[in-house]
Amino acid sequence: MEHGMLKYDVFSGNKAVVCALSASYVSTFAGYPVCVWFAPAIRVLLNGKCNANMMLHRPVPCAWMFSSLWDLCVARFYQVQVADDERLDNDSAARSACVQRGGYHGLLSRDLDTLDDDFICAASFTIYSRTKEYCAENNYLCRPHILDAALTGGISGAMSGSLISFGSAPFELVKVRRQLEYSIAAAKGISLVRPPGTTEAVREIFRANGLGGLYTGFKLHFIRDTAGTALYFMEYDGMRHLLGRSRSGEQGPAPSWLPVHPSLVPFVCGSVSGVTSWALIYPLDVVKTKIQQRALAGEKYRGPLETLHRLVRGPDPTNPRSLVSGIGRLYRGLGVSALRSITTHGLLWTLFDMTAHYIDNLPPSPYHSHEDG
């Protein structure tokens, strides 16, 4: 009995945190192979050229050396998992072991990189949920209309994104530092044999610019997170309302124009809102990352508008790129991000709803029942 009371108290009192943490970690696990090997393989095929330092610490074979995406993905598996002295040539046992192990290789060793995302997700959902509860308790935007549902989600998302950005900015800057470490080293005239780890990257940023260095590019980070999170939750809540969810949170039947099973509605809405909100905010993220890259490399500062103009039109004002070509370059890599978003955001909301439903249906403790009476 005491165990049941404790379970009810812990889960119901921290519903948003429990739902977000469990859903985030499972969806991250499911989307991890796409992030680690499938996405980089697609990038190599799309670029059609080699970059010896793009993936881990060893050269990636060029796209033209492989007859299919599958062969390139197997090579990616092999590069991640198999030791240097093993060879791919006609070694079916090694290839099989590589395919079985490679996708999730590094997941546990990267816990520090993924856990911060999970806790940021939990904090974000908690602020979002509490803001929605505040609106409901004070009868703000409570009409059974899509506009009210979307605005409540957007306001709650903006509140969440703006507050979370203060804590997430240093983590993201370190990730940018690690993802672009070879480009940054090349700009400094340094040749890297082995890239620095997370701890060393933090030390280098702190050594160069002090504590404030961890907030390099924070203004753009703040705008991106506030606008992006507002768009994300606004789209999600608006679509959920369109697809039959009442303002009280109960999921009804889907409309006739989109006959999907009610259990699939969170996946559909999560996938669409994740992809579209990221597509809208993607140019701002590219500009932010470029400004941070230049700052970390110690290069001359360029403002957001100048950076955007150079990304779209090119560095040579006498020979500018066409607008269509420049915008296409600005959105390079979005398809790979969208592929991952469909999986992770769809699963995130599906598991979030399942966990919330489980908590809502837990039997209340006798103490709470007596208190309510």
Buried (B, 14 or more C-beta within 10 A) or exposed (E): EEEEBEBBBEBBEBBBBBBBBBBBBBBBBBBBBBBBBBBBBBBBBEBEEBEEBBBBEEEBBBBEEBEEBEBBBBBBBBBBBBEEEBEBEEBEEBBEBBBEEBBBBBBEEEEEBBBBBBBBBBBBBBBBBBBBEBBBEEEEBBEEEBEBBBBBBBBBBBBBBBBBBEEBBBBBBBBBBBBBBBEBBBBEEEEEEEBBEBEEBBEBBEEEBEEEBBBBBBEBBBBBBBBBBBBBBBBBBBBBBBBBBEBEEEBEEBEEEEEBEEEEBBBBBBBBBBBBBBBBBBBBBBBBBBBBBBBBBEEEEBEBEEBBBBBBBBEEEEEBBEEEEBEEBBBEBBEBBBBBBBBBBBBBBBBBBBBBEEBEEEEBBEEBEEEEE
